[in-house]
């Protein structure tokens, strides 16, 4: 039995039925992750999904969880199942660095709210997943700890900022992962790596212990192989936490809601579940400049499948799309410049050596400790908040944010769900955008709106582009409509098998075989193909 | 928008960052490019509109003021780049 072939829920079921044990499952993933980690940094076949593998801690926890399961405790449907945690989420095990030099060596004194909930549910943390530094980036190329490669095409980026989380799951180095999403950082890598990823409604998952980036935008959510896994994970991590004053208890998500049925609560008839569901398709999104024909084709084909399942679809115009990225950038950078002022070299992490006085400690620590993209955004944030420019930029963006919210509220009064591409293109070659910040930011054009409005949004695989790279569709719903989004994606996944495809590489990891599909991304959308292994640029800036 | 030396130096100071000469030029250029791109917001009429600072206005949530966390002094201090006993140590902050 190939333990790594199963979804998180399937793995949990096998453990519950005593067909495998939690230590066996944990060992299988640890061995695969270690085999990848053992490869040299310059090795074009190294996925590099993890910043740190927590072997001893994971095995000890797996054994402890197994004892509780053996004693008959009912923990959760994912009890004993291992997972990967994004490196900006605090764990008392190992380090929490947000893939930044400035947090080198930092050990969190406490667990994040989601870490606590997962541990209570019997989860086993395999390690910390690589990411763009402080979650700033869309390709995982801004990590101080080296780039992560896309398991579907090793010369391509895995997306970002939760690129390590996505690559780990896609390569079979973890059955599921947590990520964080400030402007698309769960959905975009899920799309690039052929996974299902969910940004929950703002406030539905506690951010206590998440290293803050944009506080009015950040949410934690799952990346997994299908919608059912995402639902199981969300049911564990969502709910009110006193320690995050923005977390809500109004509608805590529960797995026992009639998620995958026809709404009558009868359970498994997902195929019949979409009758009467109204899905709006913003036609103007599909004709944006830079929009890949492959992506357009796959997402529109997915709409056809949803229609076949009984949904009513309709094309409409969703205005304000041109305003989404500039509004997002102004607000995210303003909040980041404030949030990141805490990194000053005094209480934790890196401190520049040989600083003469306390001001020198601040300046040198920050100048040496932050990478280029983080500095770029702090400076932009300082600009939009500075007197003289505040009204023209920051205040303006907050007003436009309200207008964007109005357009989505209006559309979601008419439709239950808005269907869009997750990204304008499939994964692009490593090095393709890292020196062009605007091109990088525009990759988030379809995802940032849901962060600005606070609404939940999900990305699910809907096929492959010409170069063999995965394509994702995005479902956006009204506040607290996670059950609707997950149920719709689950219905789609009962009649399609895009989410069941695996990169040829994934099966080889840990079994001693080399990745066989180097260069599979060469024909992907989004730019000229770079040869596999010939693109180390941008690894540690 | 043109970013001159004076402005980038002011922003670096606000950000507590030292920019090397080539870094300064690079940040001037990409800040200018990004601000040009943001110009498109100027075409949207927002006169008199409220500022949306938060996705959902739920009001303040008050809770009883009581101690809930344990004593974490040692685990917090263990992360200090430099310490002396129970204190964080930094270079001199007051001139002699």
Interface residues (C-beta under 8 A of the other chain):
Chain A: X105 X106 X107 X109 X110 X202 X203 X216 X242 X245 X246 X248 X322 X323 X326 X327 X329 X330 X337 X341 X344 X345 X346 X347 X348 X349 X350 X351 X355 X356 X357 X358 X360 X361 X362 X363 X364 X366 X367 X370 X372 X375 X376 X378 X379 X380 X381 X382 X383 X386 X393 X395 X396 X397 X398 X399 X400 X401 X402 X403 X405 X437 X438 X441 X452 X453 X454 X479
Chain B: X8 X10 X11 X12 X14 X15 X16 X17 X18 X19 X23 X26 X27 X30 X31 X33 X34 X35 X37 X38 X40 X41 X42 X44 X46 X49 X50 X51 X52 X53 X54 X55 X56 X58 X61 X63 X68 X69 X72 X75 X76 X78 X79 X80 X81 X82 X88 X90 X91 X92 X93
